């Protein structure tokens, strides 16, 4: 598992090329499925920018097919939590519950 994680996170590992190639091939297929599902949900790379937040970003960064000028990766591992915290604070202020 650790070697597979290394390939997924970094795009490579210190193992035989055949193994790396197999892992990369499976990862590329998975990344293609993710992009296909986004398009099914009306993501249009010609008219929208894509912001990828979270741990899966490394998978798409290394193995996805996308326009590098239209996709941004947020590498901050706390970004999701910070975003939800900000939304909660705004809601509390709007409802008059926070100072």
C-alpha positions in Angstrom: 0.0 0.0 0.0 2.8 2.4 0.8 4.4 2.0 -2.6 1.1 2.5 -4.4 0.5 5.7 -2.2 3.9 6.9 -3.2 3.1 6.5 -6.9 -0.3 8.2 -6.5 1.2 11.1 -4.5 4.4 11.7 -6.5 3.8 10.0 -9.8 6.7 7.6 -9.3 8.4 5.2 -6.8 11.6 3.2 -6.5 10.1 -0.1 -7.9 10.2 -1.9 -11.2 9.0 0.1 -14.2 6.3 -2.5 -15.0 4.8 -2.0 -11.6 4.9 1.8 -11.8 3.4 1.7 -15.3 0.6 -0.5 -14.1 -0.2 1.7 -11.2 -0.1 4.8 -13.4 -2.4 3.2 -16.0 -5.0 2.4 -13.4 -4.7 5.8 -11.8 -5.1 7.5 -15.2 -8.2 5.5 -15.8 -9.6 6.5 -12.5 -8.7 10.2 -13.1 -10.5 10.0 -16.5 -13.6 8.6 -14.8 -13.6 11.6 -12.4 -13.3 14.1 -15.2 -16.1 12.3 -17.1 -18.4 12.5 -14.1 -17.6 16.2 -13.7 -18.6 16.7 -17.4 -21.8 14.7 -16.8 -22.6 17.2 -14.0 -22.2 20.1 -16.5 -18.6 20.9 -16.0 -17.4 22.6 -19.2 -13.7 23.3 -19.2 -14.1 25.8 -22.0 -16.4 28.0 -19.9 -15.5 27.2 -16.3 -12.4 27.1 -14.2 -12.0 24.0 -12.0 -10.7 24.3 -8.4 -9.6 21.0 -6.9 -9.4 20.9 -3.1 -8.4 17.9 -1.0 -6.3 14.8 -1.0 -7.6 13.5 -4.4 -6.0 16.5 -6.1 -2.6 14.8 -6.3 -4.3 12.0 -8.3 -5.7 14.4 -10.8 -2.6 16.5 -10.9 -0.3 13.5 -11.8 -2.7 11.4 -13.9 -5.6 13.6 -15.1 -6.0 15.0 -18.6 -7.0 18.6 -18.3 -6.1 22.1 -19.4 -3.4 23.2 -17.0 -4.4 26.9 -17.5 -8.0 26.2 -16.4 -7.5 24.0 -13.4 -6.2 25.2 -10.0 -5.1 23.0 -7.1 -5.5 24.1 -3.5 -2.8 22.2 -1.7 -3.6 23.4 1.8 -4.7 20.2 3.6 -6.9 22.4 5.9 -8.7 24.2 3.1 -12.0 22.3 3.4 -12.1 22.7 7.2 -11.2 26.4 6.9 -13.9 26.9 4.3 -16.6 25.3 6.4 -15.5 27.4 9.4 -15.8 30.6 7.4 -19.3 29.6 6.2 -20.4 28.8 9.7 -19.1 32.1 11.0 -20.9 34.0 8.3 -24.1 32.2 9.0 -23.8 32.9 12.7 -23.2 36.6 12.1 -26.1 36.7 9.7 -28.4 35.1 12.3 -27.0 37.5 15.0 -25.6 34.7 17.1 -21.9 35.6 16.8 -20.1 38.8 17.7 
